[in-house]
């Protein structure tokens, strides 16, 4: 026992209280954070031994701690891995697109443009490309059918980073005489791909139909020039923009 003297009286001190135990709930959080950084397999090394427990409570083992934590950390790792793969694929596609765009300023611009269009159609793979081409064939046969717009809208919603479904929808709206709607869709395409020759030409045509002569002129000037000298300079400027976007993609 421990005593102190207070105002001449000898007083016994109460026994010291036990240090408060850190809540076990803290450990899964730490384990999840560290496992995401250190261990791709999701193993939790911090909980290899038993933690302090109250009398009568079950012992918490590493296996117990990993229940829920391993699954969460494994899911986080899978999500990060998918993101890295997506970024790598995006960078590879943009590098391919850059090479094709560079060819537009060369000796055979028609061939390069044909390959560029093919690249834009196939950016999301074979099955989405087939769905897009099917929707386009049907809308060209009957552009007044509302269902064709819905098909393109569904494809665009499923692939929000894919510009070509929006460009096809812009074409449909132009054919239907909805020029203002087509302008907005072209703008969305150009935010993704400022070098998209179809959207650049399309937005100029829409402004001309709307009677916006000044806007039509500016858009036509921004489009791909027909003569080679102007085309080469246009391509060089777009390559600078593309290089900036490539630099913005994080490394793996």
PLY file of the C-alpha trace (Angstrom):
ply
format ascii 1.0
element vertex 252
property float x
property float y
property float z
element edge 251
property int vertex1
property int vertex2
end_header
0.00 0.00 0.00
1.05 3.59 -0.64
0.40 6.44 1.84
0.67 10.21 1.67
0.33 12.86 4.39
-2.41 15.47 3.81
-2.78 18.23 6.47
-1.02 16.08 9.07
-3.18 13.03 8.38
-1.79 9.81 6.94
-3.99 8.77 4.02
-3.87 5.53 2.07
-3.88 5.91 -1.69
-6.12 3.67 -3.78
-4.33 1.12 -5.96
-3.42 2.45 -9.40
-5.88 1.74 -12.14
-4.81 -0.54 -14.96
-3.79 1.26 -18.12
-6.73 1.43 -20.51
-6.58 -1.25 -23.18
-6.45 -0.06 -26.78
-9.65 -1.13 -28.45
-9.20 -4.18 -30.63
-11.25 -2.38 -33.30
-8.24 -0.16 -34.01
-6.08 -3.02 -35.16
-8.02 -4.06 -38.28
-7.78 -0.46 -39.51
-4.02 -0.41 -39.05
-3.72 -3.87 -40.54
-5.76 -2.91 -43.60
-3.63 0.17 -44.20
-0.32 -1.62 -43.84
-1.37 -4.68 -45.81
-2.38 -2.44 -48.73
1.08 -0.88 -48.67
3.28 -3.83 -47.79
1.56 -7.09 -48.63
-0.29 -7.57 -51.92
-1.49 -10.96 -50.68
-3.51 -9.30 -47.92
-1.61 -10.96 -45.04
-1.62 -9.07 -41.75
1.64 -9.39 -39.87
0.84 -7.08 -36.97
-1.63 -9.54 -35.46
0.58 -12.60 -35.41
0.32 -13.00 -31.61
-2.54 -12.80 -29.07
-3.71 -9.41 -27.86
-4.62 -8.52 -24.28
-8.10 -9.67 -23.33
-10.53 -9.36 -20.50
-11.25 -12.32 -18.25
-13.77 -14.64 -19.81
-13.46 -13.16 -23.29
-12.23 -15.35 -26.16
-8.67 -15.01 -27.34
-8.30 -12.95 -30.53
-5.95 -14.69 -32.92
-4.39 -13.60 -36.19
-6.94 -15.72 -38.05
-9.77 -13.96 -36.20
-8.34 -10.56 -37.03
-7.98 -11.46 -40.68
-11.67 -12.32 -40.97
-13.05 -9.41 -42.99
-9.70 -7.62 -43.10
-8.05 -9.98 -45.55
-11.06 -9.83 -47.84
-11.17 -6.05 -47.67
-7.46 -5.61 -48.30
-7.52 -8.19 -51.07
-10.38 -6.31 -52.70
-8.47 -3.06 -52.36
-5.41 -4.62 -53.97
-7.51 -6.01 -56.83
-9.05 -2.58 -57.35
-5.62 -0.92 -57.44
-4.32 -3.56 -59.83
-7.29 -3.05 -62.17
-6.70 0.69 -62.05
-3.03 0.23 -62.99
-4.02 -2.02 -65.89
-6.61 0.52 -67.06
-4.06 3.33 -66.99
-1.51 1.21 -68.84
-4.09 0.30 -71.51
-5.19 3.92 -71.81
-1.61 5.06 -72.30
-0.96 2.38 -74.91
-4.11 3.34 -76.86
-3.17 7.01 -76.78
0.34 6.23 -78.00
-1.14 4.24 -80.90
-3.51 7.11 -81.63
-0.60 9.55 -81.61
1.24 7.49 -84.21
-1.84 7.39 -86.43
-2.48 11.11 -86.04
1.12 11.83 -86.96
0.51 9.98 -90.22
-2.30 12.39 -91.10
0.36 15.02 -91.73
2.42 12.67 -93.90
2.43 11.43 -97.48
-0.73 9.32 -97.20
-3.23 11.24 -95.06
-6.26 9.36 -96.40
-4.86 6.01 -95.29
-3.89 7.43 -91.89
-7.37 8.90 -91.41
-8.95 5.57 -92.27
-6.78 3.86 -89.66
-7.54 6.59 -87.13
-11.28 6.10 -87.55
-10.82 2.35 -87.13
-8.85 2.99 -83.94
-11.61 5.20 -82.52
-14.25 2.57 -83.24
-12.24 -0.20 -81.58
-10.98 1.57 -78.46
-13.12 -0.50 -76.10
-12.70 -3.88 -77.76
-14.36 -6.10 -80.35
-17.80 -6.59 -78.76
-18.46 -2.88 -78.04
-17.23 -2.05 -81.56
-19.69 -4.54 -83.06
-22.53 -3.02 -81.02
-21.59 0.49 -82.14
-21.36 -0.50 -85.81
-24.72 -2.26 -85.59
-26.35 0.83 -84.07
-24.78 3.03 -86.74
-26.01 0.84 -89.60
-29.53 0.98 -88.25
-29.54 4.72 -87.68
-28.27 5.35 -91.19
-31.15 3.28 -92.55
-33.74 5.12 -90.45
-32.38 8.14 -88.55
-35.87 9.11 -87.36
-36.18 6.00 -85.20
-35.88 6.99 -81.54
-34.68 3.52 -80.59
-31.39 4.03 -82.41
-30.63 7.05 -80.25
-31.34 4.94 -77.17
-28.93 2.26 -78.37
-26.15 4.81 -78.78
-26.96 6.41 -75.45
-26.74 3.02 -73.73
-23.32 2.35 -75.29
-22.09 5.81 -74.28
-23.33 5.29 -70.72
-21.59 1.92 -70.49
-18.30 3.41 -71.73
-18.14 7.01 -70.46
-14.52 7.47 -71.60
-15.27 6.36 -75.18
-15.72 9.28 -77.54
-17.05 7.55 -80.64
-20.57 6.66 -79.43
-21.04 10.35 -78.62
-19.77 11.31 -82.06
-22.19 8.85 -83.69
-25.01 10.29 -81.58
-23.99 13.79 -82.69
-24.23 12.59 -86.29
-27.71 11.21 -85.65
-28.89 14.48 -84.09
-27.54 16.40 -87.09
-29.44 14.08 -89.46
-32.59 14.65 -87.39
-32.15 18.43 -87.64
-31.38 18.80 -83.92
-28.34 20.96 -84.54
-28.02 22.51 -81.07
-28.03 19.04 -79.50
-25.43 17.90 -82.01
-23.21 20.87 -81.10
-23.25 19.90 -77.42
-22.38 16.31 -78.25
-19.53 17.43 -80.50
-18.20 19.56 -77.65
-18.17 16.53 -75.37
-16.22 14.58 -77.97
-13.72 17.42 -78.37
-13.15 17.65 -74.62
-11.99 14.05 -74.83
-10.19 14.37 -78.15
-9.50 17.92 -79.38
-8.02 16.37 -82.55
-11.21 14.46 -83.46
-11.57 15.47 -87.10
-15.17 14.28 -87.36
-16.38 16.33 -84.40
-14.43 19.39 -85.56
-16.04 19.27 -88.97
-19.44 18.38 -87.55
-19.64 21.27 -85.14
-18.81 23.71 -87.95
-21.64 22.25 -90.06
-24.09 22.53 -87.16
-23.26 26.20 -86.54
-23.71 26.88 -90.24
-27.17 25.27 -90.11
-28.02 27.31 -87.03
-27.02 30.52 -88.82
-24.09 31.14 -86.49
-21.78 32.34 -89.24
-18.97 33.58 -86.99
-18.92 30.38 -84.94
-19.08 28.30 -88.09
-16.09 30.16 -89.52
-14.01 29.74 -86.35
-14.82 26.04 -86.12
-14.00 25.52 -89.78
-10.63 27.20 -89.23
-9.93 24.86 -86.31
-10.74 21.78 -88.39
-8.22 19.72 -90.36
-6.99 21.84 -93.30
-7.28 20.27 -96.77
-3.89 21.47 -98.03
-0.76 19.64 -96.91
1.14 22.63 -95.53
-1.68 23.64 -93.26
-2.40 20.02 -92.39
1.17 19.44 -91.18
1.03 22.46 -88.86
-2.39 21.37 -87.56
-1.10 17.89 -86.80
1.96 19.26 -85.01
-0.23 21.38 -82.77
-2.48 18.44 -81.93
0.52 16.23 -81.19
1.63 18.78 -78.58
-1.81 18.50 -76.95
-1.66 14.72 -77.09
1.83 14.63 -75.56
0.59 16.75 -72.67
-2.20 14.26 -72.03
0.21 11.34 -72.22
2.40 13.05 -69.62
-0.62 13.39 -67.32
-1.22 9.63 -67.21
0.42 8.27 -64.03
3.19 5.74 -64.42
2.46 2.16 -63.38
0 1
1 2
2 3
3 4
4 5
5 6
6 7
7 8
8 9
9 10
10 11
11 12
12 13
13 14
14 15
15 16
16 17
17 18
18 19
19 20
20 21
21 22
22 23
23 24
24 25
25 26
26 27
27 28
28 29
29 30
30 31
31 32
32 33
33 34
34 35
35 36
36 37
37 38
38 39
39 40
40 41
41 42
42 43
43 44
44 45
45 46
46 47
47 48
48 49
49 50
50 51
51 52
52 53
53 54
54 55
55 56
56 57
57 58
58 59
59 60
60 61
61 62
62 63
63 64
64 65
65 66
66 67
67 68
68 69
69 70
70 71
71 72
72 73
73 74
74 75
75 76
76 77
77 78
78 79
79 80
80 81
81 82
82 83
83 84
84 85
85 86
86 87
87 88
88 89
89 90
90 91
91 92
92 93
93 94
94 95
95 96
96 97
97 98
98 99
99 100
100 101
101 102
102 103
103 104
104 105
105 106
106 107
107 108
108 109
109 110
110 111
111 112
112 113
113 114
114 115
115 116
116 117
117 118
118 119
119 120
120 121
121 122
122 123
123 124
124 125
125 126
126 127
127 128
128 129
129 130
130 131
131 132
132 133
133 134
134 135
135 136
136 137
137 138
138 139
139 140
140 141
141 142
142 143
143 144
144 145
145 146
146 147
147 148
148 149
149 150
150 151
151 152
152 153
153 154
154 155
155 156
156 157
157 158
158 159
159 160
160 161
161 162
162 163
163 164
164 165
165 166
166 167
167 168
168 169
169 170
170 171
171 172
172 173
173 174
174 175
175 176
176 177
177 178
178 179
179 180
180 181
181 182
182 183
183 184
184 185
185 186
186 187
187 188
188 189
189 190
190 191
191 192
192 193
193 194
194 195
195 196
196 197
197 198
198 199
199 200
200 201
201 202
202 203
203 204
204 205
205 206
206 207
207 208
208 209
209 210
210 211
211 212
212 213
213 214
214 215
215 216
216 217
217 218
218 219
219 220
220 221
221 222
222 223
223 224
224 225
225 226
226 227
227 228
228 229
229 230
230 231
231 232
232 233
233 234
234 235
235 236
236 237
237 238
238 239
239 240
240 241
241 242
242 243
243 244
244 245
245 246
246 247
247 248
248 249
249 250
250 251
